[in-house]
Amino acid sequence: MVSSVSARALNNEISGYGKLIDVRSEAEYAVGHIPGAINVPLEQVEARAADIGEGPVLMICEAGTRAAIAAGWLEGRQAVWVLEGGTAAWRRAGLPLVACAPSRWALERQVRLAAGVIVLAATLLAVVVNPKWVYLAMFVGAGLTFAGATNICGMAVVLARMPWNRDSKTKRAAVTSVSEGCPL
């Protein structure tokens, strides 16, 4: 059975919940995570079950949804808890976070925003200016479908090379490897 714990209760007795596993992406984790949490992105939880081990574990994500999914996968193997409200609740409670990278949007969020803006603009242009603009929306939809099926996202590759996603000191993409230099 998966149980939940509040941010305050976790802070009061953090050692009582075993390993803290943060299932957010590397970029989200690097922007701010609970001290002592280990990053195992959601898509890797089942493959890295041996890394998680057999003892008690507390699953963490931004709001609690992804953590509950991961906890369901581990249920029955060990004592599993989920942080109610996730890192957002921890942050709202004013509890400390460890940051490994400057605060920037996760690459997935940037892709969703860019794709949404392009599709919205293309459909508006198709209605107002010329119906052929709908092909741009279709192209973006096809790209998202391809990215979902293959885990290869051309838009993410392009966005990772943008100036706001580059480490200003080394001039290399920071989003794709934000965990470098972050004590995991």
C-alpha positions as a Markdown table, in Angstrom:
| # | Residue | x | y | z |
|---|---|---|---|---|
| 1 | Met | 0.0 | 0.0 | 0.0 |
| 2 | Val | 1.3 | 3.5 | -0.9 |
| 3 | Ser | 1.0 | 6.1 | 1.8 |
| 4 | Ser | 1.4 | 9.8 | 1.5 |
| 5 | Val | 3.3 | 12.2 | 3.8 |
| 6 | Ser | 3.1 | 16.0 | 4.1 |
| 7 | Ala | 6.1 | 18.3 | 3.5 |
| 8 | Arg | 6.2 | 19.3 | 7.2 |
| 9 | Ala | 6.0 | 15.7 | 8.4 |
| 10 | Leu | 8.8 | 14.7 | 6.0 |
| 11 | Asn | 11.0 | 17.6 | 7.2 |
| 12 | Asn | 10.4 | 16.7 | 10.8 |
| 13 | Glu | 11.6 | 13.1 | 10.4 |
| 14 | Ile | 13.3 | 12.9 | 7.0 |
| 15 | Ser | 15.4 | 9.8 | 7.9 |
| 16 | Gly | 12.3 | 7.8 | 8.7 |
| 17 | Tyr | 11.3 | 7.4 | 5.1 |
| 18 | Gly | 14.3 | 5.7 | 3.7 |
| 19 | Lys | 15.6 | 6.8 | 0.3 |
| 20 | Leu | 14.2 | 9.9 | -1.2 |
| 21 | Ile | 13.7 | 9.4 | -5.0 |
| 22 | Asp | 12.9 | 12.4 | -7.1 |
| 23 | Val | 11.3 | 11.2 | -10.4 |
| 24 | Arg | 11.4 | 14.5 | -12.2 |
| 25 | Ser | 13.6 | 15.2 | -15.2 |
| 26 | Glu | 17.3 | 16.0 | -14.7 |
| 27 | Ala | 16.7 | 19.6 | -15.5 |
| 28 | Glu | 13.8 | 19.9 | -13.0 |
| 29 | Tyr | 15.9 | 18.2 | -10.4 |
| 30 | Ala | 18.8 | 20.5 | -11.0 |
| 31 | Val | 16.7 | 23.6 | -10.6 |
| 32 | Gly | 15.8 | 22.6 | -7.1 |
| 33 | His | 15.4 | 19.4 | -5.1 |
| 34 | Ile | 14.9 | 18.3 | -1.5 |
| 35 | Pro | 18.2 | 17.8 | 0.3 |
| 36 | Gly | 19.3 | 14.1 | 0.1 |
| 37 | Ala | 17.0 | 13.2 | -2.8 |
| 38 | Ile | 18.3 | 11.0 | -5.6 |
| 39 | Asn | 17.3 | 11.7 | -9.1 |
| 40 | Val | 15.8 | 8.7 | -11.0 |
| 41 | Pro | 13.6 | 10.1 | -13.8 |
| 42 | Leu | 10.2 | 8.5 | -14.1 |
| 43 | Glu | 10.9 | 6.8 | -17.4 |
| 44 | Gln | 13.9 | 5.1 | -15.7 |
| 45 | Val | 12.3 | 3.9 | -12.4 |
| 46 | Glu | 11.5 | 0.3 | -13.5 |
| 47 | Ala | 14.8 | -0.2 | -15.3 |
| 48 | Arg | 16.7 | 1.2 | -12.2 |
| 49 | Ala | 14.8 | -0.7 | -9.5 |
| 50 | Ala | 18.1 | -2.3 | -8.4 |
| 51 | Asp | 19.5 | 1.2 | -7.8 |
| 52 | Ile | 16.5 | 2.1 | -5.7 |
| 53 | Gly | 16.9 | -1.1 | -3.6 |
| 54 | Glu | 14.5 | -3.0 | -1.4 |
| 55 | Gly | 14.2 | -0.7 | 1.6 |
| 56 | Pro | 11.6 | 2.0 | 2.3 |
| 57 | Val | 11.4 | 4.7 | -0.2 |
| 58 | Leu | 9.7 | 8.1 | -0.6 |
| 59 | Met | 8.8 | 9.2 | -4.1 |
| 60 | Ile | 8.9 | 12.9 | -5.1 |
| 61 | Cys | 8.0 | 14.9 | -8.2 |
| 62 | Glu | 6.8 | 18.5 | -8.7 |
| 63 | Ala | 3.1 | 18.0 | -7.7 |
| 64 | Gly | 2.8 | 14.3 | -6.7 |
| 65 | Thr | 1.3 | 12.7 | -9.9 |
| 66 | Arg | 4.5 | 11.2 | -11.3 |
| 67 | Ala | 5.6 | 10.2 | -7.8 |
| 68 | Ala | 2.3 | 8.3 | -7.3 |
| 69 | Ile | 2.8 | 6.5 | -10.7 |
| 70 | Ala | 6.3 | 5.5 | -9.7 |
| 71 | Ala | 5.2 | 4.4 | -6.3 |
| 72 | Gly | 2.5 | 2.2 | -7.9 |
| 73 | Trp | 5.3 | 0.4 | -9.8 |
| 74 | Leu | 7.2 | -0.2 | -6.6 |
| 75 | Glu | 4.3 | -1.1 | -4.4 |
| 76 | Gly | 4.5 | -4.6 | -3.0 |
| 77 | Arg | 8.3 | -4.7 | -3.1 |
| 78 | Gln | 8.8 | -2.3 | -0.2 |
| 79 | Ala | 7.3 | 0.4 | 2.0 |
| 80 | Val | 6.5 | 3.3 | -0.4 |
| 81 | Trp | 5.4 | 6.8 | 0.4 |
| 82 | Val | 4.6 | 9.8 | -1.8 |
| 83 | Leu | 5.2 | 13.4 | -0.9 |
| 84 | Glu | 1.8 | 15.1 | -0.9 |
| 85 | Gly | 2.0 | 18.1 | -3.3 |
| 86 | Gly | 5.5 | 17.2 | -4.3 |
| 87 | Thr | 8.4 | 19.6 | -4.4 |
| 88 | Ala | 5.9 | 22.5 | -5.0 |
| 89 | Ala | 4.4 | 21.8 | -1.5 |
| 90 | Trp | 7.9 | 21.6 | 0.0 |
| 91 | Arg | 8.8 | 25.0 | -1.6 |
| 92 | Arg | 5.5 | 26.6 | -0.4 |
| 93 | Ala | 6.3 | 25.4 | 3.1 |
| 94 | Gly | 9.5 | 27.5 | 2.9 |
| 95 | Leu | 11.7 | 24.4 | 3.3 |
| 96 | Pro | 15.2 | 24.3 | 1.9 |
| 97 | Leu | 16.0 | 23.2 | -1.7 |
| 98 | Val | 19.3 | 22.3 | -3.2 |
| 99 | Ala | 19.9 | 23.9 | -6.6 |
| 100 | Cys | 22.5 | 22.6 | -9.0 |
| 101 | Ala | 21.8 | 24.9 | -12.0 |
| 102 | Pro | 20.5 | 28.4 | -12.5 |
| 103 | Ser | 16.8 | 28.5 | -12.5 |
| 104 | Arg | 15.6 | 27.8 | -16.0 |
| 105 | Trp | 12.7 | 26.1 | -17.6 |
| 106 | Ala | 12.9 | 22.4 | -18.2 |
| 107 | Leu | 13.5 | 21.5 | -21.8 |
| 108 | Glu | 10.2 | 19.6 | -22.0 |
| 109 | Arg | 8.3 | 22.7 | -20.9 |
| 110 | Gln | 10.1 | 24.8 | -23.5 |
| 111 | Val | 9.1 | 22.3 | -26.2 |
| 112 | Arg | 5.4 | 22.3 | -25.0 |
| 113 | Leu | 5.3 | 26.1 | -25.1 |
| 114 | Ala | 7.0 | 26.4 | -28.5 |
| 115 | Ala | 4.8 | 23.7 | -30.1 |
| 116 | Gly | 1.7 | 25.2 | -28.6 |
| 117 | Val | 2.5 | 28.7 | -29.8 |
| 118 | Ile | 3.3 | 27.5 | -33.3 |
| 119 | Val | 0.1 | 25.4 | -33.5 |
| 120 | Leu | -2.0 | 28.3 | -32.2 |
| 121 | Ala | -0.5 | 30.8 | -34.5 |
| 122 | Ala | -0.7 | 28.5 | -37.5 |
| 123 | Thr | -4.4 | 27.7 | -36.9 |
| 124 | Leu | -5.3 | 31.4 | -36.4 |
| 125 | Leu | -3.4 | 32.3 | -39.6 |
| 126 | Ala | -5.3 | 29.4 | -41.4 |
| 127 | Val | -8.6 | 30.9 | -40.3 |
| 128 | Val | -7.8 | 34.5 | -40.8 |
| 129 | Val | -5.2 | 34.7 | -43.6 |
| 130 | Asn | -4.9 | 31.6 | -45.7 |
| 131 | Pro | -6.0 | 28.0 | -45.1 |
| 132 | Lys | -2.6 | 26.7 | -46.1 |
| 133 | Trp | -1.2 | 27.7 | -42.7 |
| 134 | Val | -2.9 | 24.6 | -41.3 |
| 135 | Tyr | 0.0 | 22.6 | -42.8 |
| 136 | Leu | 2.4 | 24.2 | -40.3 |
| 137 | Ala | 0.2 | 23.0 | -37.5 |
| 138 | Met | 0.1 | 19.5 | -39.0 |
| 139 | Phe | 3.9 | 19.5 | -39.3 |
| 140 | Val | 4.3 | 20.3 | -35.6 |
| 141 | Gly | 1.7 | 17.7 | -34.7 |
| 142 | Ala | 3.6 | 15.1 | -36.8 |
| 143 | Gly | 6.9 | 16.1 | -35.1 |
| 144 | Leu | 5.3 | 15.7 | -31.7 |
| 145 | Thr | 3.9 | 12.3 | -32.7 |
| 146 | Phe | 7.4 | 11.2 | -34.0 |
| 147 | Ala | 9.0 | 12.5 | -30.7 |
| 148 | Gly | 6.5 | 10.6 | -28.6 |
| 149 | Ala | 7.0 | 7.4 | -30.6 |
| 150 | Thr | 10.8 | 7.5 | -30.9 |
| 151 | Asn | 11.9 | 9.7 | -28.0 |
| 152 | Ile | 13.8 | 11.8 | -30.5 |
| 153 | Cys | 12.7 | 15.4 | -30.5 |
| 154 | Gly | 14.1 | 17.8 | -33.1 |
| 155 | Met | 12.6 | 20.8 | -31.4 |
| 156 | Ala | 14.3 | 19.9 | -28.1 |
| 157 | Val | 17.6 | 19.6 | -30.0 |
| 158 | Val | 17.2 | 23.1 | -31.4 |
| 159 | Leu | 16.0 | 24.6 | -28.1 |
| 160 | Ala | 18.9 | 23.1 | -26.2 |
| 161 | Arg | 21.2 | 25.1 | -28.4 |
| 162 | Met | 19.5 | 28.4 | -27.8 |
| 163 | Pro | 21.4 | 31.1 | -25.8 |
| 164 | Trp | 19.2 | 30.9 | -22.7 |
| 165 | Asn | 19.9 | 27.1 | -22.5 |
| 166 | Arg | 23.7 | 27.5 | -22.7 |
| 167 | Asp | 26.1 | 27.7 | -19.9 |
| 168 | Ser | 27.5 | 31.3 | -20.1 |
| 169 | Lys | 30.9 | 30.2 | -18.9 |
| 170 | Thr | 31.6 | 27.3 | -21.2 |
| 171 | Lys | 29.3 | 28.1 | -24.1 |
| 172 | Arg | 27.9 | 24.6 | -24.3 |
| 173 | Ala | 24.4 | 23.4 | -23.9 |
| 174 | Ala | 23.6 | 23.3 | -20.2 |
| 175 | Val | 20.1 | 21.8 | -20.3 |
| 176 | Thr | 21.2 | 18.5 | -21.8 |
| 177 | Ser | 23.7 | 17.8 | -19.0 |
| 178 | Val | 22.6 | 20.0 | -16.0 |
| 179 | Ser | 23.6 | 17.3 | -13.5 |
| 180 | Glu | 27.3 | 17.8 | -14.2 |
| 181 | Gly | 28.8 | 19.3 | -11.1 |
| 182 | Cys | 25.7 | 18.5 | -9.1 |
| 183 | Pro | 26.4 | 16.2 | -6.2 |
| 184 | Leu | 24.0 | 13.3 | -6.7 |
